[in-house]
């Protein structure tokens, strides 16, 4: 789930034919461009299904444009691929480079992976178990290939461990309420106002439960954005983990909790605890994380969700509506989770 507001890019028209030809000439045997289709899924970068006279590729336009950081991420996926994880390392050009800069834009060419996305509602209990095992293996393999938190292929360190301060959240709620109430209203605005007022009351009752900073031993290298749109399935098995842009050092168990909350969120804003249990057991079995570590992570992610309004910030502060469809379930989750706090914690630690 996005944690930054990267929404100031112009409308996506895709690279023109001349740019595609110039790009493809850098690669041996890539062929000439035939078609380039914009993919609509994803919020923070742009992706295209690129068909050429020699095959199909996934072309990614990295909006952040940090060439060195992107190349480091690519090296990580190459190492993970060598360990047998389902990833899709980029294609290297004739000079061995995996990042192409054209017109000031950073592109990477990946093999096209046939597959589809599956949320938790489409997974069986056994597949939920395998999902937890997969994420556990991701964390263990990252620990192996990254050579420690400061060595090898370095990346972002994930920010401060300090949990959100209620006073800051109260100020944000007031700002968002002012923006909602100052515009012509539709049904989304009515729901947004209701959820903001409701969340303010929840925070007033639970402000004393702000978690302490995460313990240092729980930190490690993580994917950073492990959710259904970044995992491709072929049939019933994972085919590729994609989008490693948020690779960094964070509390690992918190990534396991965040991923589960996204995968197993139902449309009504509740969690599928029956599938969450085998997922969590498998993750703990794969990594050796104990119940206490998961319980602490559950508390921190619950608090994070209680204080988070990124979807409304996109809509009301930036005029970006792309996250709107996910708001009803996401906003309902915070209320339900607070009421079902013990049941959720038990599902992660049982």
C-alpha positions, 0 to 999 in steps of 0.5 A: 500500500502506498505510503507516499504521494507520488501523483504529480505526473502528467496523464499517461500517453505511453512512449511513442514509436520513436522512443520504443525503437530507440529503446529496443535497439539497445537489446540484442534480439528484442525486435521492432515495436508492434504494439504498446498497451498501457496497463491500468493496475498500479499507482506509483509507476507506469507499466506497458505490455510491449509486443515486438516482432520477437515477442512480448515484454513488460516495459516499466517506466520508473517515475522516481527516476533514480537510476542507481537505486533502480539498478540496485533493485534489479541486482537484488532480483537477479540474486533472488532469482538465483536462489529460486524465488519467483521473480522477473529480473529485467533484461540486460541490454547489449552493454549489460545495463538494466536501466535505460534513460531516454528523454530524462525517463528511466525505463526497464524491460522485463520478460512478459510473465503470463499470469493473473492477480489473486486476492485472498478471496480466491485463495484456498486455505492451502494456498494461504499457507503457501502465501505465508511460506512464500513471504517468509522465504522472501525475507530469508532470501533477502537476508542472504543476498543483501549482506546486512542492513548497510552492505551490498545492495543498499536501499531505503531504511524505511523511515522512523520507528515512531508510531503516528502521533494522535495530535497530528492525526487530529489536525489532519482529520480537521483539514480533510473535513474542511476540504470535504465540506467545502465542495459540492457533495456526492455519496463518496464525500458523505462516506468520507465525512462519516468515516473521518468523524468516526475515526476521530472518536475512535482515536480519542478513545484509544489514543493511550494505546499508541505503540512504542518504537519497534524493537531493532532485532525485528528489523530486516530487508523486506519487499516493502509493497507485498500485496495482490497486485505485486504477485502474479499467479499461474494457475494456483501457484505464484509465478512472479513477485514484481515491483521491488521499488520499496525494497528497504529495511523495516520490521519484517513481521509488520510486512507480514501483517500488512500483506495479510490485511490487504490479501484477506480484506473482504469487501465489507471491511472485515478480515477473513480470519480463517485464511489468515491463520494458516498464512500466519502459521506458515510465515512464522514456521518459515522465518522462526518469528514467534507469536510475541513478534507477530502480536507486536506487529499486529498492534503497530499495523492496527495503529498505523491503519487507525491513523492513516488517511492516504486515500483521502489525502490523494482525493482531497489534497491532490485531486487524484481519484485513483484510490477511491474504489478501495476506500469503503472497505479500507475505512471500514476495516479500521472500525471493525479491527478495533472492535475485533482486536483480540480476535485478529491478534489471536488469528496471527498468533495462534 
